[in-house]
């Protein structure tokens, strides 16, 4: 295992080099902010130096593989998560048998319903997928991710925080009809079966 840090939000991860299958490099998407993390396989490229975490990510080469973030296991140190590499590039898609949406229960947008059409949906005041007219919301406040059967809401280092069940969270797993608060808005996740 090697330790890597997201150059954008400084979230720490552990990466299992054996998952690269001999590839020298991989790129991962940060679960917290969605930024790209470059990873160098020190086992297969012992003489290559790891890219500086302060430098912007380089363009992927033809031998790069994609990595995905997995949930923190209970035996891992707090503040770190594991990134697992995949030998083949996986295209992340929403489950075909489910329909996802966000209903606004409270706030200026009360009564609106936003369809979720992507695996990762950013919610905030501007420059995002779901835009809320809310002075208490950050520009990019939180992200909703559909990871197979799991649905996770993550705070994107917002000024006023994201709340689930009245508690401020960094990330939390949601179920159908779970509610969360961003600024003055309360949103409810709705999951229905497709016909």
LINTALIN-V667226 format. One record per residue. N is the residue number from 1. RES is the residue in one small letter. OMEGA is omega in radians with two decimals (* if undefined). Layout:
n & res & omega
N & RES & OMEGA
N & RES & OMEGA
This chain:
n & res & omega
1 & x & 3.01
2 & x & 3.11
3 & x & 3.08
4 & x & -3.12
5 & x & 3.06
6 & x & -3.11
7 & x & -3.08
8 & x & -3.06
9 & x & 3.08
10 & x & 3.06
11 & x & -3.09
12 & x & 3.10
13 & x & 2.95
14 & x & -3.10
15 & x & 3.12
16 & x & -3.08
17 & x & -3.12
18 & x & -3.14
19 & x & -3.12
20 & x & 3.12
21 & x & 3.09
22 & x & 3.10
23 & x & -3.09
24 & x & -3.09
25 & x & 3.04
26 & x & 3.01
27 & x & 3.12
28 & x & 3.07
29 & x & 3.14
30 & x & 3.14
31 & x & -3.07
32 & x & -3.03
33 & x & -3.14
34 & x & 3.13
35 & x & -3.13
36 & x & 3.09
37 & x & 3.05
38 & x & -3.13
39 & x & 3.09
40 & x & 3.11
41 & x & -3.09
42 & x & 3.11
43 & x & -3.12
44 & x & 3.14
45 & x & -3.04
46 & x & -3.12
47 & x & -3.13
48 & x & 3.11
49 & x & 3.05
50 & x & 3.09
51 & x & 3.11
52 & x & 3.14
53 & x & 3.12
54 & x & -3.11
55 & x & 3.09
56 & x & -3.11
57 & x & 3.13
58 & x & 3.09
59 & x & -3.14
60 & x & 3.09
61 & x & -3.06
62 & x & -3.14
63 & x & 3.09
64 & x & 3.04
65 & x & -3.13
66 & x & 3.09
67 & x & 3.09
68 & x & -3.10
69 & x & 3.08
70 & x & -3.10
71 & x & 3.10
72 & x & 3.07
73 & x & -3.08
74 & x & -3.13
75 & x & 3.14
76 & x & 3.13
77 & x & 3.10
78 & x & 3.10
79 & x & 3.09
80 & x & 3.07
81 & x & -3.13
82 & x & 3.03
83 & x & -3.12
84 & x & 3.13
85 & x & 3.06
86 & x & -3.12
87 & x & 3.12
88 & x & 3.13
89 & x & 3.12
90 & x & 3.05
91 & x & -3.12
92 & x & 3.12
93 & x & 3.05
94 & x & 3.06
95 & x & -3.05
96 & x & -3.06
97 & x & -3.09
98 & x & 3.05
99 & x & -3.06
100 & x & 3.06
101 & x & 3.07
102 & x & 3.08
103 & x & 3.13
104 & x & -3.10
105 & x & -3.07
106 & x & -3.14
107 & x & -3.11
108 & x & -3.10
109 & x & -3.10
110 & x & -3.14
111 & x & 3.13
112 & x & 3.06
113 & x & 3.14
114 & x & 3.06
115 & x & 3.07
116 & x & -3.06
117 & x & -3.10
118 & x & 3.09
119 & x & 3.14
120 & x & -3.13
121 & x & 3.14
122 & x & -3.10
123 & x & 3.11
124 & x & -3.04
125 & x & -3.09
126 & x & 3.07
127 & x & -3.14
128 & x & -3.07
129 & x & 3.10
130 & x & -3.07
131 & x & 3.12
132 & x & 3.07
133 & x & -2.99
134 & x & -3.14
135 & x & 3.12
136 & x & -3.12
137 & x & 3.03
138 & x & 3.14
139 & x & 3.03
140 & x & -2.91
141 & x & -3.06
142 & x & 3.09
143 & x & 3.04
144 & x & -3.10
145 & x & 3.06
146 & x & -3.06
147 & x & -3.07
148 & x & 3.14
149 & x & -3.12
150 & x & 3.06
151 & x & -3.04
152 & x & 2.98
153 & x & -3.12
154 & x & 3.05
155 & x & -3.12
156 & x & -3.14
157 & x & -3.12
158 & x & 3.14
159 & x & -3.03
160 & x & 3.04
161 & x & 3.07
162 & x & -3.02
163 & x & 3.03
164 & x & -3.09
165 & x & 3.09
166 & x & -3.12
167 & x & 3.10
168 & x & -3.06
169 & x & 2.88
170 & x & 3.01
171 & x & -3.13
172 & x & 3.09
173 & x & -3.13
174 & x & 3.03
175 & x & 3.04
176 & x & -3.12
177 & x & 3.01
178 & x & 3.12
179 & x & 3.04
180 & x & -3.07
181 & x & 3.04
182 & x & -3.10
183 & x & -3.14
184 & x & -3.06
185 & x & 2.98
186 & x & -3.11
187 & x & 3.09
188 & x & 3.06
189 & x & 3.09
190 & x & 3.11
191 & x & 3.12
192 & x & 3.08
193 & x & 3.06
194 & x & 3.14
195 & x & *
